[in-house]
Every structure is written in structure tokens, then in C-alpha cells.
């Protein structure tokens, strides 16, 4: 069959517990690659990568020559199956997975789409709507890419609004999602005029789904492509506010009927509650206030928080509790029942919040763009400048890794850098 080859290879990406690696038939068809297991496992020192055979020094077989003959026989049988398939194939557009299953009918290649769709349903059932939407977005992007349809934001493309009919889109197996596939996805994304950081969001989501598939036994961890593919990011514009600007927002007094009144309060309250994100604020309930403290679990990580209520925060909380006596929630963000409707309420209020933060920025002379994330980044940065240990900041932010916290802290405010530079240039 044209553009099809079979090569014997030792797959050294992941070792078994005993230090051996699977010997595979590497099947390549139209530049796409998959593997067929031979059932043979070897250590690196027992495989001759140049001669493509087991070394004579191998002690794991009574007759190494016979073992090599067995390996060559498996390759010959695979090539013979390909020739027979070529003679009777009615479909000229066979995929590498089609050929693999013809050679080895017992081989199982689970669909990445199928597993991903299952995860989305499970997340929706668990009312983790935001994560479910993120997974669905990435699956939509992958389906567009795999069919060759360009996704270009500048031309109005929006994968969130794309409706897919699975039978009209080619499937994608875990085996097909290898290093080469990810690099092609990267080139496709960047060629459409999109940024590295947007790509990083997609890749981290794909990696998360792949890791869950490995844990579920849906795919062999030896196929894990992210051992070779590294997710790249670019430095982003700093999000943390200088303390002088933060003080202006805290001191800003607005009448209750001002359009930005709630936005100012949400921003300050978030800052005073360890940089609490908007979704967690939306779900904060009156029963979470216990003995002068806020006690709640972060929805993203289930981490338990126990925050002392400061004087300024107490005033804000009291205002909203009195304003919405019938609601179980503190802030007037969620107004409907049901997971999907609650998520829509949060999205709508977050959009209003960000729009009103732009108004506040203008009132306080802040040129930097204000968003719901700025209070969280400001809390982290100002904690660092107050000499709070990084591990304590990480705990307060609810991060599972110090690396995540370091991302928040990598951009110091310009005025601090100016001060450091003045010290360096000072002539004594």
C-alpha cells in the first residue's frame, strides 16, 4: 500500500516497573503513525537499534536467533496483511487505525473524542459547568483541526458556538494523538493568527484529559505524547496593581445607585479574601460566615478556606446580607436555580463586572486594564512585597503547586523595579 511502512522499534518512552520497554511494530501510513504490540519486552541494553534485532547477549530467551526470527515473522505477516488489504480495499482513504485493526483485529484504539465527550457529561452531572465548557471547547477545536477546517478568531470563528455531527468528522484515537499531531496542531493554531498562550490553554486541557484516560486504563501510558511535547507560553502583561492604585479603589466612595458600585465592592472583597475568584464569590453563602470568619471550599480544587473577616470586609458583607435577606447567597450574582442557569448568571455578571471595572479604572487614573483576575494577582504580588513566604502565598491562593504561584509572582510592579534600579545606579 502506498505511503505505508512497518518498522520494528523499541518504544523507550515509558519503562515497565522491571525496567523493560515494549518491542513494537511501528506502522506509518500517510505520515500518521501508530504502534502494534508484539508482546515482547526488552531492556535498552538488549536491543540493537542499528541492526533492529535482539542482541546475542540477551539472557531472557533460550534461543536469541529463534526470537529474532519470530520478530521478523511478525513484521512479514504485517506487511502481508497490508498487501492483501491493498488488493481488496474498497476505500482509498483508509486511516492508519483502519490498517492497524486489519493487521491486528484484537487491537483496541479508544477514541479521544469518545473519552472526552464522556468526561464532559460527567462534569455536567457533577455541576462543574465551567470545566465542562472548557473541555467541550477543546474537543470542538480538535474536530475542526482534524477535518482541516481553519479556526481563525480574526475571521469570526468561534469554536464555542460550533455544532458538530460526529459522523461527519473523522475520529481521533489516542494513538493518533502523538508528538507529530500536537506539533501540527500548534502550527495550525499559530498560522491562524492566534497566540501561544491560547494554545497553551488548549494543550493543558488535552494533557489533563489524556492523564485522566491513563488513570482510567483507556490508553497505555507508554503512548503519552507530553513526555516529548513541551507546552510553551509567552510573558503576559502584568495583572497586579501597584499599591497606590489599589488604595485608590479601596478609598473610592460611590453612591449605591452608581453602575460601578457593586464592581468596586466585589474587587475589594475579593482582594480581602485571599484574592477569591469571581465564581467562588458567586457561590459564597451566608452560612459560610462562622464566628467572624469566612469558611468555604474552593470549587476548583475543593480546598477548605478559613479567612478572618477584616473590618472593611465586614462592612461589605453586611451591606449585601441586608440588601438580599431572602437569598442564601451573600452577593447578588446567582439568581436562578440549576447548574447551567447558575453558570449563565455568573458569566453574565462577570461580563458586567469587567465592564464596570473599566469605569473604575478611569475614575482612579489607572491606565492598566482591570479585570476580575487583577485583584487575585494584586493580592499575590503585594503579599510577596510584604515578605510573606511563597509557600504561605501558595496556600492562601489555593495552588497545588509552587510553580503556579511563581507564575503569579514573576512580574514585579514597575515602581519597585525603578526603586531597585535607583539603588544600583546610586554613586556612593
C-alpha positions in Angstrom: 0.0 0.0 0.0 1.3 3.4 -0.9 2.8 5.6 1.8 2.7 2.7 4.3 5.6 1.2 6.1 6.3 -1.1 9.0 9.4 -0.9 11.2 10.5 -2.9 14.3 11.2 -0.5 17.2 11.8 -0.5 20.9 9.4 2.1 22.4 11.6 3.7 25.1 9.2 6.5 26.1 7.9 4.7 29.3 9.5 1.7 31.1 7.6 -1.0 32.9 8.3 -1.5 36.6 11.0 -4.1 35.8 12.9 -1.6 33.5 11.8 -3.2 30.2 10.2 -1.5 27.2 7.7 -2.9 24.7 9.0 -4.0 21.3 6.5 -2.8 18.7 5.8 -2.7 15.0 5.8 1.0 14.1 3.1 1.4 11.5 3.3 4.6 9.4 0.6 5.5 6.8 0.3 8.8 5.1 2.7 10.4 7.7 0.5 9.2 10.6 2.0 6.7 13.0 0.7 4.1 15.4 2.1 1.0 17.1 1.2 -2.7 17.2 2.3 -4.6 20.2 4.5 -7.7 19.7 4.1 -9.0 23.3 7.9 -8.8 23.7 9.6 -6.6 26.3 13.3 -5.8 26.4 15.8 -3.6 28.3 17.6 -0.9 26.2 20.9 -2.8 26.5 19.3 -5.9 25.0 18.2 -4.2 21.7 20.4 -3.4 18.8 18.9 -0.2 17.4 21.1 -0.2 14.3 20.6 -3.8 13.3 17.0 -3.8 14.6 17.4 -7.1 16.4 17.8 -8.6 19.8 21.5 -8.7 20.8 23.0 -12.2 21.1 24.0 -11.3 24.7 20.3 -11.3 25.7 19.6 -13.8 28.5 15.8 -13.6 28.5 15.4 -16.3 25.8 16.8 -19.8 25.4 17.5 -19.1 21.7 18.0 -15.5 20.6 18.2 -16.4 16.9 14.8 -18.0 17.1 13.4 -14.9 18.9 14.7 -12.6 16.2 13.2 -14.9 13.6 9.9 -14.7 15.4 10.1 -10.9 15.4 10.9 -10.8 11.7 7.9 -13.2 11.1 5.6 -10.7 12.9 6.8 -7.9 10.6 6.4 -10.1 7.5 2.9 -11.0 8.5 2.0 -7.4 9.0 3.4 -6.5 5.5 1.5 -9.4 4.0 -1.8 -8.2 5.6 -1.2 -4.7 4.2 -0.7 -6.2 0.7 -3.9 -8.2 0.9 -5.7 -5.2 2.2 -4.4 -3.2 -0.8 -5.8 -5.8 -3.2 -9.3 -5.8 -1.8 -9.6 -2.3 -0.3 -12.7 -0.5 -1.5 -12.0 2.6 0.4 -8.9 4.5 -0.9 -8.9 6.8 2.2 -8.1 4.2 4.9 -6.7 5.6 8.1 -3.6 4.3 9.9 -6.0 3.0 12.6 -8.0 1.1 9.9 -4.9 -0.6 8.7 -3.8 -1.4 12.3 -7.1 -3.2 13.0 -6.8 -5.1 9.8 -3.3 -6.4 10.9 -4.3 -6.9 14.5 -8.1 -7.2 14.9 -7.7 -7.6 18.7 -6.0 -4.2 19.0 -8.1 -1.6 20.8 -7.8 2.1 20.0 -10.2 4.1 22.0 -11.5 7.4 20.6 -10.1 10.5 22.2 -13.3 12.2 21.2 -15.4 9.5 22.8 -13.5 9.6 26.1 -13.6 13.4 26.0 -17.4 13.5 25.4 -17.8 11.1 28.3 -15.8 13.5 30.6 -17.9 16.4 29.5 -21.1 14.5 30.5 -19.6 13.5 33.9 -18.6 17.1 34.6 -22.0 18.4 33.7 -23.6 15.8 36.0 -21.2 16.9 38.8 -22.2 20.6 38.1 -18.7 21.5 37.1 -20.1 23.5 34.2 -17.1 25.8 33.6 -14.6 22.9 33.3 -17.1 21.0 31.1 -17.4 24.0 28.8 -13.6 24.2 28.6 -13.3 20.5 27.6 -16.1 20.9 25.0 -14.3 23.9 23.5 -11.1 22.0 23.1 -12.9 19.0 21.6 -14.5 21.4 19.1 -11.2 22.9 18.2 -9.7 19.4 17.7 -12.6 18.3 15.5 -12.2 21.4 13.3 -8.4 20.8 13.1 -8.7 17.1 12.3 -11.1 17.8 9.5 -8.9 20.6 8.1 -11.3 23.5 8.8 -9.4 26.6 9.9 -10.3 28.3 13.1 -9.4 31.9 12.9 -10.7 34.4 15.5 -10.0 37.3 13.2 -12.5 35.9 10.8 -15.2 35.4 13.3 -14.6 31.8 14.0 -15.9 30.7 17.4 -15.5 27.0 18.4 -17.8 27.6 21.4 -20.7 28.0 19.0 -19.8 25.2 16.6 -22.3 22.4 16.3 -20.7 19.0 15.4 -22.2 15.9 13.9 -19.8 13.1 14.9 -20.5 11.0 11.8 -19.3 13.9 9.6 -16.0 14.3 11.3 -13.1 11.8 11.2 -12.4 10.1 14.6 -9.2 10.7 16.6 -7.7 7.9 18.6 -5.3 8.3 21.5 -2.6 6.6 19.4 -3.0 9.2 16.6 -2.5 12.0 19.1 1.2 11.7 19.2 4.0 14.3 19.2 3.7 14.9 15.4 -0.1 15.5 15.8 0.5 18.0 18.6 3.1 19.9 16.6 0.8 20.1 13.6 -2.0 21.4 15.9 0.5 24.0 17.2 1.4 25.2 13.7 -2.3 25.3 12.7 -3.2 27.4 15.7 -0.4 29.9 15.2 -0.9 30.1 11.5 -4.5 31.2 12.1 -3.1 34.3 14.0 -3.7 33.0 17.5 -1.3 33.4 20.4 0.9 30.9 22.2 -0.9 31.4 25.5 -4.2 30.5 23.9 -2.6 27.4 22.5 -1.2 26.6 26.0 -4.7 26.6 27.4 -5.8 24.0 24.7 -2.7 21.9 25.3 -3.0 21.8 29.1 -6.7 20.7 28.7 -5.7 18.0 26.2 -2.9 16.9 28.6 -5.4 16.8 31.5 -7.8 14.7 29.5 -5.0 12.3 28.4 -3.8 11.9 32.0 -7.4 11.0 33.1 -7.6 8.4 30.3 -4.3 6.8 31.5 -5.7 6.6 35.1 -8.9 5.1 33.7 -7.0 2.5 31.8 -8.3 3.8 28.4 -4.8 4.2 27.0 -1.4 2.8 27.6 0.8 5.4 29.4 3.6 4.4 27.0 1.8 6.4 24.3 1.8 9.6 26.4 2.8 12.4 24.0 3.6 15.1 26.5 6.8 13.4 27.6 8.2 14.8 24.3 5.9 17.8 23.6 6.5 20.7 25.8 3.8 23.4 26.3 5.1 26.9 25.5 3.8 30.2 26.9 4.7 33.8 26.4 5.1 36.5 29.1 1.8 38.3 29.6 1.1 41.9 30.5 1.3 42.2 34.3 -2.0 42.0 36.1 -1.1 43.1 39.6 -1.9 46.7 40.6 0.6 48.9 42.3 -0.4 49.5 45.9 -1.1 53.2 45.3 -3.8 52.3 42.7 -5.2 49.6 44.9 -5.5 52.1 47.7 -7.5 54.5 45.4 -10.0 51.7 44.6 -10.4 50.8 48.3 -10.9 54.5 49.2 -13.3 55.1 46.3 -16.8 56.0 47.6 -19.7 55.5 45.2 -23.4 56.0 45.8 -25.5 52.8 46.0 -27.1 53.5 42.6 -23.9 54.0 40.7 -23.4 51.4 37.9 -19.9 50.5 39.2 -20.9 50.3 42.9 -21.1 46.5 43.0 -17.9 46.2 40.9 -15.9 48.3 43.4 -17.2 46.2 46.3 -16.6 42.9 44.5 -13.0 43.9 43.7 -12.2 45.0 47.3 -13.9 41.9 48.8 -12.0 39.6 46.5 -8.7 41.2 47.5 -9.6 40.9 51.2 -10.4 37.2 50.9 -7.0 36.0 49.6 -7.9 37.1 46.0 -11.0 34.9 45.8 -12.1 34.3 42.3 -15.4 35.5 40.9 -17.1 32.1 40.7 -16.3 31.3 44.4 -17.7 34.7 45.4 -20.9 34.0 43.5 -21.4 30.7 45.4 -20.4 32.2 48.8 -23.4 31.7 51.2 -24.4 33.4 54.4 -23.9 30.2 56.3 -20.2 30.3 55.3 -19.8 33.2 57.8 -18.9 31.5 61.2 -17.6 33.3 64.3 -16.2 36.2 62.3 -14.6 34.1 59.7 -15.3 33.0 56.1 -15.2 29.2 55.8 -15.8 27.7 52.4 -14.4 25.2 49.9 -12.9 26.5 46.6 -14.9 25.0 43.8 -11.9 24.4 41.5 -9.8 22.4 44.0 -12.1 21.7 46.9 -9.6 23.3 49.2 -11.0 24.4 52.5 -10.5 28.1 53.4 -10.8 29.7 56.8 -10.4 33.5 56.5 -10.7 36.1 59.2 -13.1 38.8 58.3 -11.4 42.3 58.4 -13.3 45.4 59.3 -13.5 46.7 55.7 -14.7 43.3 54.5 -17.3 43.1 57.3 -18.9 46.3 56.1 -19.2 45.0 52.5 -20.6 41.6 53.6 -23.2 43.3 56.0 -24.4 45.5 53.2 -25.2 42.6 50.8 -26.7 40.4 53.5 -29.1 43.3 54.4 -29.8 44.0 50.8 -30.7 40.4 49.9 -32.4 39.0 53.0 -34.2 36.2 51.1 -31.2 34.9 49.2 -29.0 32.1 50.5 -26.0 33.7 48.7 -24.2 36.8 50.0 -23.6 38.5 46.7 -26.4 39.1 44.2 -24.8 37.2 41.4 -26.7 33.9 41.1 -30.4 34.5 40.7 -31.6 31.2 39.2 -31.6 27.5 40.1 -30.0 24.7 38.2 -26.3 24.2 37.3 -26.5 25.5 33.7 -28.6 28.6 34.7 -26.3 29.4 37.6 -23.3 29.2 35.3 -25.0 31.6 32.9 -25.8 34.0 35.7 -22.1 34.0 36.7 -21.0 34.6 33.1 -23.4 37.5 32.6 -22.5 39.1 36.0 -18.7 38.6 35.3 -19.1 40.4 32.0 -20.9 43.3 33.7 -18.2 43.3 36.4 -15.4 43.6 34.0 -17.1 46.4 32.1 -17.7 48.4 35.3 -14.1 47.8 36.3 -13.0 49.8 33.3 -15.1 52.7 34.6 -13.4 52.4 38.0 -10.0 52.4 36.3 -10.9 55.7 34.6 -12.1 57.2 37.8 -8.9 56.2 39.6 -6.5 57.2 36.8 -5.5 53.6 36.2 -4.3 53.0 32.6 -3.9 49.3 33.2 -6.8 47.1 32.1 -8.8 46.0 35.1 -10.4 42.5 35.1 -11.8 40.1 37.7 -8.3 38.5 37.8 -6.5 41.6 38.8 -7.5 41.5 42.5 -6.1 38.0 42.8 -2.8 38.8 41.1 -2.6 42.0 43.2 -3.1 40.1 46.4 -0.3 37.6 45.5 2.1 40.3 44.4 1.5 42.5 47.4 1.8 39.5 49.7 5.3 38.9 48.2 6.3 42.5 48.6 5.2 42.3 52.3 7.7 39.4 52.7 5.1 36.7 53.1 6.8 33.4 52.3 6.0 32.0 48.9 4.7 28.7 50.3 2.3 30.7 52.5 1.1 32.7 49.5 0.6 29.5 47.6 -1.5 28.1 50.4 -3.6 31.3 50.6 -4.2 31.2 46.8 -5.1 27.5 47.0 -2.5 26.4 44.5 -1.5 22.7 44.4 2.0 23.6 43.1 4.5 26.4 43.9 5.1 26.7 40.2 1.6 28.0 39.7 2.3 30.6 42.4 5.6 31.6 40.8 3.7 32.4 37.6 1.6 34.9 39.6 4.7 36.4 41.1 7.1 36.6 38.2 6.2 40.3 37.2 7.2 42.8 39.9 5.5 46.2 39.7 7.4 48.9 37.7 7.8 51.3 40.7 9.5 48.5 42.6 11.9 47.8 39.8 12.5 51.6 39.5 13.5 51.7 43.2 15.8 48.7 42.8 17.4 50.3 39.7 17.9 53.6 41.6 19.8 51.7 44.3 22.0 50.0 41.8 22.8 53.3 40.0 23.4 55.3 43.2 27.0 56.5 43.4 28.4 56.3 46.9 
